[in-house]
Amino acid sequence: MKRPLRETNSDPVQLRRLTLALGLFAVLLGALALPGCSGCWNPFTRQSAQKDDEEDKDKNDPKRKPKPDFEFFELQKNGKRQQLEALPSDDLMALKPGHWASVRQPARANNFNFNGDLLTAATDSSGRPLNLERTLYRLQMTRPAALPKGQTKQLESLVFVPRREGRQGNRPMVLSRLRSRGGGSAIEESFAPALMEPFQ
């Protein structure tokens, strides 16, 4: 004997619950089908974790000397060591007074990422910027400098060495200063370039 079919009253609340449950199930099923980042199974994450562990061991080693926060590096050119390179590259760090020059300097932040500015200026031997010829104005060039931790970057800048007509003695220097965005100086070095003659 067949049982008679029951008439069902479609309750709107039950219908909404059923629709919501089916929709949620479809979303979860779709999420499983998406490709993942492989973060948990990625061999590179294991390697980086091992590298971090080794760095932590090195940091806790009492024999290890702490590195300075910042370093300017010396360039090796044909057996000569120089800290600043005039561009286009040459063997001698030579600048011509009264002319603009592009200079490059390798730098690195050892202990943290650094976002700041590189200040470049022609100075006297005491570090004061030189007056531009026949004016009372001084020129300093600044540019943004971002140094990722542990990576050496080549920082390029412009410098103008004014003519020093009639002034003997003080040889112009080129000042490079890294400073943080807040204005504090991080590292500062001066370099003595070779000066070209006017006819060169």
Sequence and secondary structure as in RCSB ss.txt:
>XXXX:A:sequence
MKRPLRETNSDPVQLRRLTLALGLFAVLLGALALPGCSGCWNPFTRQSAQKDDEEDKDKNDPKRKPKPDFEFFEL
QKNGKRQQLEALPSDDLMALKPGHWASVRQPARANNFNFNGDLLTAATDSSGRPLNLERTLYRLQMTRPAALPKG
QTKQLESLVFVPRREGRQGNRPMVLSRLRSRGGGSAIEESFAPALMEPFQ
>XXXX:A:secstr
           HHHHHHHHHHHHHHHHHHHHHHS    TTT HHHHHHHHHHHHHHHHHH TTS    SEEE  E
EETTEEES EEES  SS EE TTEEEEEEEEEEESSS EEEEEEEEEE TTS B B TTSS B EEEEEEEE BT
 EEEEEEEEEE   TT  S   EEEEEEEETTS EEEEEEE  EE  TT 
